[in-house]
Amino acid sequence: MARIYAEMLLTDQWINDNWVQNRSADTSFVYRPILRRYGYDEKDWRKSVSKYIKDPDRYSRILKKSAAMLEAREKELRLRLDLINAAERLEQETAGFIPERLYWLAGMRNPDNFVEDGLVFYVDSVGGSEWRFDPYRGYDTLFAGPAWKISLRDSV
């Protein structure tokens, strides 16, 4: 019974939030599938409700149980939403470190852009004592492999 009330409360909330359906919805039509899911028809439902209303303590326990079910479901959905948001934040924060980007930054994708062999360091523009590697100024053979230059000499 508490599950039925919980679903009915969710359905009522949805109808209140969607004003277009609010004008055209008849709750007897909306509740009918919920009641059928739990093996009730409208006549059985009315009979059960009239029985429980005569015992206020029992009826309040049913309503409290349905409220607890809704709160537990809300907590579960909020946790799931927090996990989704955390995953999206992590994806945004690590987007700069994807292998394709590192491959391009290291110069291996376009080796003709980099003709120096060596490491070039610079002080970070926001200050601090860190030295950072600048892949735009040069790269080490560790990143792009050795450079092999062949020069032809005149034999005469």
PASEBA-1860 file (N, C-alpha, C; in nm, 3 decimals):
! residues 156
1> MARIYAEM> 0.083/-0.120/0.000/0.000/0.000/0.000/0.087/0.126/0.000 ~ 0.198/0.121/0.076/0.287/0.237/0.083/0.351/0.264/-0.053 ~ 0.385/0.158/-0.126/0.443/0.176/-0.260/0.344/0.244/-0.355 ~ 0.219/0.206/-0.342/0.116/0.266/-0.428/0.105/0.415/-0.399 ~ 0.101/0.450/-0.270/0.095/0.592/-0.234/0.218/0.667/-0.283 ~ 0.335/0.605/-0.271/0.458/0.671/-0.317/0.451/0.700/-0.467 ~ 0.407/0.602/-0.544/0.395/0.624/-0.689/0.288/0.728/-0.722 ~ 0.179/0.727/-0.645/0.075/0.827/-0.668/0.126/0.967/-0.637
9> LLTDQWIN> 0.203/0.981/-0.532/0.259/1.112/-0.498/0.354/1.160/-0.607 ~ 0.437/1.069/-0.659/0.526/1.107/-0.770/0.446/1.147/-0.893 ~ 0.340/1.075/-0.921/0.256/1.107/-1.036/0.189/1.243/-1.018 ~ 0.139/1.270/-0.898/0.079/1.401/-0.870/0.182/1.512/-0.889 ~ 0.303/1.490/-0.841/0.408/1.591/-0.855/0.438/1.616/-1.002 ~ 0.445/1.509/-1.081/0.472/1.524/-1.223/0.360/1.603/-1.291 ~ 0.236/1.574/-1.255/0.123/1.646/-1.314/0.128/1.794/-1.274 ~ 0.162/1.823/-1.149/0.171/1.962/-1.105/0.284/2.036/-1.176
17> DNWVQNRS> 0.395/1.967/-1.204/0.508/2.031/-1.271/0.485/2.050/-1.420 ~ 0.401/1.970/-1.480/0.372/1.979/-1.623/0.232/2.035/-1.641 ~ 0.223/2.166/-1.650/0.094/2.232/-1.647/0.006/2.197/-1.766 ~ 0.065/2.159/-1.880/-0.018/2.123/-1.995/-0.098/1.997/-1.964 ~ -0.032/1.898/-1.903/-0.103/1.776/-1.866/-0.196/1.799/-1.748 ~ -0.166/1.897/-1.668/-0.247/1.926/-1.550/-0.390/1.962/-1.590 ~ -0.404/2.033/-1.700/-0.538/2.074/-1.743/-0.620/1.957/-1.796 ~ -0.551/1.860/-1.856/-0.626/1.754/-1.923/-0.625/1.621/-1.847
25> ADTSFVYR> -0.552/1.612/-1.737/-0.538/1.483/-1.668/-0.652/1.460/-1.570 ~ -0.711/1.345/-1.581/-0.808/1.299/-1.483/-0.735/1.195/-1.399 ~ -0.727/1.218/-1.268/-0.646/1.130/-1.185/-0.693/0.987/-1.185 ~ -0.821/0.963/-1.210/-0.866/0.824/-1.215/-0.801/0.751/-1.332 ~ -0.779/0.821/-1.443/-0.710/0.759/-1.556/-0.560/0.746/-1.530 ~ -0.505/0.842/-1.458/-0.362/0.839/-1.429/-0.329/0.732/-1.327 ~ -0.412/0.715/-1.228/-0.384/0.617/-1.121/-0.415/0.474/-1.162 ~ -0.499/0.456/-1.261/-0.541/0.321/-1.300/-0.423/0.228/-1.331
33> PILRRYGY> -0.322/0.270/-1.410/-0.209/0.180/-1.436/-0.127/0.149/-1.310 ~ -0.118/0.245/-1.220/-0.046/0.221/-1.094/-0.118/0.115/-1.012 ~ -0.248/0.129/-1.002/-0.327/0.032/-0.925/-0.318/-0.107/-0.987 ~ -0.325/-0.113/-1.119/-0.318/-0.244/-1.186/-0.183/-0.311/-1.165 ~ -0.077/-0.231/-1.160/0.056/-0.286/-1.139/0.065/-0.363/-1.007 ~ -0.010/-0.318/-0.909/-0.008/-0.383/-0.778/-0.129/-0.474/-0.755 ~ -0.204/-0.502/-0.860/-0.314/-0.597/-0.851/-0.444/-0.540/-0.796 ~ -0.460/-0.409/-0.799/-0.582/-0.345/-0.752/-0.662/-0.294/-0.870
41> DEKDWRKS> -0.792/-0.282/-0.851/-0.872/-0.201/-0.941/-0.926/-0.085/-0.857 ~ -0.999/0.006/-0.918/-1.043/0.125/-0.846/-1.136/0.091/-0.730 ~ -1.218/-0.008/-0.749/-1.312/-0.047/-0.643/-1.236/-0.102/-0.522 ~ -1.137/-0.191/-0.546/-1.056/-0.245/-0.436/-0.980/-0.134/-0.364 ~ -0.930/-0.040/-0.442/-0.853/0.070/-0.384/-0.940/0.154/-0.291 ~ -1.057/0.192/-0.337/-1.147/0.273/-0.253/-1.184/0.198/-0.126 ~ -1.206/0.069/-0.138/-1.242/-0.013/-0.022/-1.126/-0.016/0.079 ~ -1.002/-0.033/0.029/-0.885/-0.036/0.117/-0.863/0.098/0.185
49> VSKYIKDP> -0.877/0.205/0.109/-0.857/0.339/0.166/-0.961/0.367/0.273 ~ -1.087/0.332/0.248/-1.192/0.357/0.349/-1.165/0.274/0.475 ~ -1.107/0.156/0.460/-1.073/0.074/0.577/-0.959/0.138/0.657 ~ -0.854/0.184/0.587/-0.738/0.240/0.657/-0.768/0.377/0.718 ~ -0.856/0.452/0.658/-0.890/0.584/0.713/-0.959/0.570/0.849 ~ -1.029/0.460/0.870/-1.094/0.437/0.999/-0.994/0.411/1.110 ~ -0.872/0.369/1.074/-0.766/0.346/1.172/-0.653/0.446/1.143 ~ -0.660/0.567/1.204/-0.565/0.674/1.171/-0.418/0.636/1.197
57> DRYSRILK> -0.392/0.559/1.302/-0.253/0.521/1.330/-0.196/0.436/1.217 ~ -0.272/0.340/1.176/-0.227/0.251/1.068/-0.212/0.330/0.937 ~ -0.305/0.418/0.910/-0.299/0.499/0.788/-0.177/0.591/0.790 ~ -0.148/0.651/0.906/-0.031/0.739/0.916/0.098/0.660/0.899 ~ 0.102/0.535/0.949/0.221/0.451/0.930/0.243/0.422/0.781 ~ 0.135/0.399/0.709/0.146/0.375/0.564/0.201/0.499/0.494 ~ 0.148/0.616/0.531/0.195/0.739/0.468/0.340/0.770/0.505 ~ 0.378/0.743/0.631/0.517/0.764/0.672/0.611/0.670/0.597
65> KSAAMLEA> 0.566/0.547/0.578/0.648/0.449/0.505/0.665/0.493/0.359 ~ 0.559/0.543/0.299/0.571/0.589/0.160/0.661/0.713/0.151 ~ 0.654/0.801/0.252/0.743/0.917/0.254/0.889/0.873/0.269 ~ 0.914/0.774/0.354/1.050/0.722/0.370/1.101/0.660/0.240 ~ 1.012/0.591/0.167/1.051/0.534/0.038/1.091/0.643/-0.060 ~ 1.013/0.750/-0.063/1.044/0.860/-0.154/1.174/0.930/-0.115 ~ 1.197/0.948/0.015/1.322/1.010/0.059/1.443/0.924/0.026 ~ 1.430/0.793/0.042/1.541/0.702/0.007/1.569/0.707/-0.142
73> REKELRLR> 1.465/0.712/-0.221/1.482/0.720/-0.367/1.546/0.853/-0.406 ~ 1.504/0.961/-0.340/1.564/1.092/-0.367/1.713/1.091/-0.333 ~ 1.747/1.031/-0.220/1.887/1.023/-0.178/1.970/0.944/-0.280 ~ 1.913/0.833/-0.327/1.981/0.751/-0.427/2.003/0.828/-0.557 ~ 1.900/0.901/-0.601/1.912/0.977/-0.725/2.009/1.093/-0.711 ~ 2.011/1.158/-0.594/2.107/1.267/-0.572/2.250/1.214/-0.574 ~ 2.272/1.097/-0.514/2.404/1.035/-0.515/2.446/1.003/-0.658 ~ 2.354/0.949/-0.735/2.383/0.916/-0.875/2.415/1.043/-0.954
81> LDLINAAE> 2.341/1.150/-0.929/2.367/1.277/-0.997/2.503/1.333/-0.957 ~ 2.539/1.323/-0.829/2.671/1.368/-0.785/2.782/1.290/-0.854 ~ 2.763/1.160/-0.871/2.863/1.078/-0.940/2.876/1.117/-1.087 ~ 2.763/1.144/-1.150/2.766/1.187/-1.291/2.837/1.321/-1.303 ~ 2.806/1.416/-1.213/2.871/1.547/-1.217/3.021/1.535/-1.191 ~ 3.060/1.449/-1.097/3.203/1.429/-1.069/3.274/1.370/-1.190 ~ 3.211/1.277/-1.257/3.271/1.217/-1.377/3.286/1.321/-1.488 ~ 3.187/1.408/-1.503/3.195/1.513/-1.605/3.305/1.613/-1.572
89> RLEQETAG> 3.317/1.650/-1.444/3.425/1.741/-1.403/3.562/1.679/-1.428 ~ 3.576/1.551/-1.394/3.702/1.482/-1.416/3.737/1.476/-1.564 ~ 3.637/1.452/-1.646/3.661/1.448/-1.791/3.707/1.584/-1.843 ~ 3.646/1.692/-1.792/3.687/1.825/-1.835/3.827/1.859/-1.788 ~ 3.860/1.819/-1.664/3.991/1.851/-1.609/4.102/1.773/-1.678 ~ 4.074/1.652/-1.723/4.178/1.569/-1.784/4.177/1.575/-1.936 ~ 4.090/1.656/-1.994/4.081/1.661/-2.140/4.213/1.707/-2.203 ~ 4.289/1.789/-2.133/4.416/1.836/-2.187/4.525/1.731/-2.186
97> FIPERLYW> 4.501/1.619/-2.121/4.604/1.517/-2.110/4.573/1.392/-2.191 ~ 4.480/1.400/-2.283/4.448/1.282/-2.363/4.568/1.251/-2.454 ~ 4.591/1.124/-2.484/4.710/1.087/-2.562/4.722/1.159/-2.695 ~ 4.612/1.184/-2.764/4.620/1.251/-2.893/4.677/1.392/-2.877 ~ 4.637/1.461/-2.772/4.687/1.596/-2.748/4.834/1.594/-2.711 ~ 4.874/1.501/-2.625/5.015/1.490/-2.588/5.100/1.455/-2.710 ~ 5.049/1.370/-2.795/5.119/1.332/-2.917/5.145/1.455/-3.003 ~ 5.044/1.540/-3.015/5.060/1.662/-3.094/5.155/1.759/-3.026
105> LAGMRNPD> 5.139/1.777/-2.895/5.224/1.872/-2.823/5.370/1.830/-2.825 ~ 5.397/1.702/-2.823/5.535/1.655/-2.821/5.601/1.668/-2.957 ~ 5.527/1.700/-3.059/5.585/1.721/-3.191/5.594/1.596/-3.275 ~ 5.548/1.484/-3.225/5.561/1.360/-3.302/5.462/1.357/-3.418 ~ 5.355/1.430/-3.406/5.257/1.430/-3.515/5.309/1.512/-3.632 ~ 5.374/1.623/-3.601/5.427/1.713/-3.704/5.576/1.735/-3.678 ~ 5.660/1.637/-3.707/5.802/1.652/-3.673/5.870/1.764/-3.751 ~ 5.814/1.805/-3.864/5.877/1.913/-3.940/5.864/2.047/-3.871
113> NFVEDGLV> 5.771/2.059/-3.778/5.756/2.184/-3.706/5.870/2.208/-3.608 ~ 5.935/2.101/-3.566/6.040/2.111/-3.465/6.171/2.064/-3.527 ~ 6.268/2.150/-3.529/6.396/2.114/-3.590/6.509/2.112/-3.489 ~ 6.484/2.153/-3.367/6.588/2.153/-3.266/6.593/2.018/-3.197 ~ 6.706/1.991/-3.138/6.718/1.871/-3.056/6.763/1.917/-2.919 ~ 6.679/1.903/-2.821/6.714/1.944/-2.687/6.591/1.984/-2.611 ~ 6.609/2.007/-2.485/6.500/2.049/-2.398/6.506/2.198/-2.377 ~ 6.395/2.263/-2.383/6.387/2.405/-2.355/6.294/2.422/-2.237
121> FYVDSVGG> 6.341/2.487/-2.134/6.260/2.508/-2.015/6.232/2.656/-1.998 ~ 6.126/2.685/-1.926/6.092/2.823/-1.897/6.027/2.829/-1.760 ~ 6.029/2.948/-1.700/5.963/2.967/-1.572/5.816/2.993/-1.600 ~ 5.732/2.929/-1.523/5.588/2.943/-1.541/5.549/3.090/-1.530 ~ 5.456/3.134/-1.615/5.418/3.275/-1.621/5.348/3.324/-1.495 ~ 5.290/3.233/-1.417/5.224/3.275/-1.294/5.322/3.275/-1.177 ~ 5.449/3.257/-1.207/5.550/3.260/-1.102/5.575/3.122/-1.046 ~ 5.632/3.119/-0.932/5.663/2.991/-0.872/5.803/2.946/-0.910
129> SEWRFDPY> 5.847/2.841/-0.849/5.983/2.796/-0.871/5.990/2.675/-0.963 ~ 5.882/2.646/-1.032/5.881/2.529/-1.119/5.937/2.564/-1.256 ~ 6.012/2.471/-1.308/6.057/2.481/-1.446/5.971/2.387/-1.528 ~ 5.920/2.434/-1.637/5.830/2.352/-1.718/5.887/2.333/-1.858 ~ 5.854/2.220/-1.914/5.897/2.188/-2.050/5.805/2.257/-2.150 ~ 5.864/2.323/-2.247/5.785/2.389/-2.351/5.798/2.310/-2.481 ~ 5.696/2.233/-2.517/5.707/2.150/-2.637/5.706/2.231/-2.766 ~ 5.670/2.359/-2.759/5.668/2.440/-2.880/5.809/2.487/-2.918
137> RGYDTLFA> 5.901/2.490/-2.822/6.034/2.541/-2.849/6.133/2.432/-2.888 ~ 6.102/2.311/-2.860/6.195/2.205/-2.895/6.156/2.076/-2.827 ~ 6.221/1.972/-2.863/6.191/1.844/-2.801/6.318/1.762/-2.795 ~ 6.318/1.669/-2.710/6.433/1.583/-2.691/6.419/1.461/-2.781 ~ 6.531/1.395/-2.808/6.527/1.275/-2.891/6.446/1.166/-2.824 ~ 6.430/1.174/-2.693/6.347/1.078/-2.623/6.203/1.084/-2.673 ~ 6.158/1.204/-2.710/6.021/1.220/-2.755/6.004/1.186/-2.903 ~ 6.096/1.227/-2.986/6.075/1.213/-3.130/6.176/1.121/-3.197
145> GPAWKISL> 6.266/1.064/-3.123/6.365/0.975/-3.184/6.486/1.053/-3.234 ~ 6.591/0.982/-3.267/6.714/1.051/-3.310/6.696/1.114/-3.448 ~ 6.764/1.222/-3.467/6.765/1.287/-3.598/6.885/1.233/-3.675 ~ 6.864/1.186/-3.794/6.971/1.128/-3.874/6.995/1.219/-3.992 ~ 7.112/1.280/-3.995/7.144/1.373/-4.103/7.255/1.310/-4.189 ~ 7.235/1.311/-4.316/7.334/1.258/-4.410/7.387/1.375/-4.490 ~ 7.516/1.389/-4.489/7.575/1.495/-4.570/7.666/1.432/-4.675 ~ 7.660/1.483/-4.793/7.743/1.432/-4.902/7.867/1.519/-4.915
153> RDSV> 7.982/1.454/-4.924/8.107/1.528/-4.941/8.158/1.506/-5.084 ~ 8.216/1.605/-5.130/8.274/1.593/-5.264/8.400/1.507/-5.254 ~ 8.410/1.407/-5.337/8.524/1.314/-5.329/8.647/1.366/-5.403 ~ 8.635/1.473/-5.473/8.748/1.523/-5.550/8.834/1.615/-5.471
END
